[in-house]
Amino acid sequence: MAANVLVDTGFLVAILTERDTNHRWAATVSGQHPPPWRTCEAALSETFYLLGGRQASSLAELLRRGALTTYFRLNENLESTLALMRKYADVPMSFADACLVRMTEICDDPVLLTTDADFRVYRRHSRQAIPCVLPA
């Protein structure tokens, strides 16, 4: 099992929204890669926005319990993050995605839980595939 389980917006929305098409997948994967999960503030911002209202309280509860933590300091990773966005501008790469790719570079033994197939295109350390788990 990976030492650092990273999660993106798509996974968080899926796990917290029963009507999401990827909810069953996320529930299964969360059992295989249990919390604590790590993410970045950019992904949290996207998730809070997409969940809105009452569902956002479930995300807040994950944070309060320590099941979800932030693990990214932009000021220490700014140039690397912006370089990733430039490199993948044609995809295009979102700011949150760039932060998460950078997290895979700075965390030991990472795995990213995501619904975003763009993570199959992105590379960590320029040439390495990102270890991620996606819906089939």
N, C-alpha and C positions, 0 to 999 in steps of 0.2 A: 504494500500500500504506500502511496506517495506521502512524503513528510509534510508537504504543503498543498492543501486542497484550495484552489482558487475558484471563484465563481463569478460569472458575469451577469448582466442584467437579465438576459433570456432565461437562464437557469433560475434566478431568484423569482422572476415573475411566474415561471412555470410551477415551481414548488409551492408558491403561495396562492395560486389561483386554480381552484379545482376545475374550472371550465376551460382552462388553457389546453390546447391540443397536445402539449408536451408534459402535462402534469403527471401522468402515470409514469412516463420515463423518468422524470425528475425525482419522483418518490422512490422509484427503484434504485436509481443512482445514489440518492442520498443515504440509502441503507448500506451501500457498498463503500461510500466515501462520507462517513458521518462528520458532523461538525466537531471542532470549530472549522469554519470556512473563512478564507481571507478574500478581500476584495479591495477596491479603491473607492475614493470618494466620488469619482466621476460615475462609476457604475451605480453607486448608491443613489446619486442624484437622478439618474435615468430611471431607476427602479421606483423610487418614491413618486416620481412624476407619472409613470405608467400605471402604478397601482392606484394612486389617488385614494381619497377618503378612508373608509374602514379597512380596506386591505393594507393600507400603508401602516396601520397599527401592528399588523403581523410582522412586518419588516422591522419596525421599531423594537418589537419584543425580541426578535433574534439578536439585535444589537445589545439590548439590555442584558440578556442572558449570557452574552459572550459567545453565542453560537456562530456569530458573524462578526468579524473584526476587520478593521482597515489596516492595511500593511503597505503603504506606499507614501513616500515623501517626494512630492513633485519637485521641490526646490533642490533635492539631491539628484534627481533624475531628469531634469528639464530638457537638457540638450539631447539626451538619448531618446526621450519620448517624442520630441518634436522631429527628430531625424526619422523615426519610424513613420510618423504621419506624412513626411515628405516622400519617403520611399514608397509608401503604399497609397499615395494620393489618388491613383487611378482606380482603386478598389471601390470607394474611398474608405480609409480607415478613420473611425471616430476617435475622439480624444480618449474615451473610456477604453476602447480596444487597444490603443497605443499604450496606455498605462498598464493594462493587463499583460500585454506582450512583454513589456519591460519587467513586470513582476516575475514572469517566468524566467527571465534572465538573472534576476537577483535572488530568487528563492532557491533553496536547496530542494532537489527532488520534487518539482512541482507537477501538478496535474490540474488542468482547467476544465471545469464543468460548464458547458456552454451549449446553446442551441444555434449558434452563429457559425455557419460553414466557412465564413471568411477566415477563421482561425486555422483552417487547413491550408490556406494560401500564405498566411503570414509565417515568417521565420524568426526564431530567436537566435541571437548571436549571428545574424546574417544568413546562416545556411541550415540551421537545425529545425526540424519540424517541432511544432509546439505539442507537448503531450497533452492531449485533450480527450474528453469523452463527450460525444455528440449523440443525439437521437439517430436511430438507424434510418 
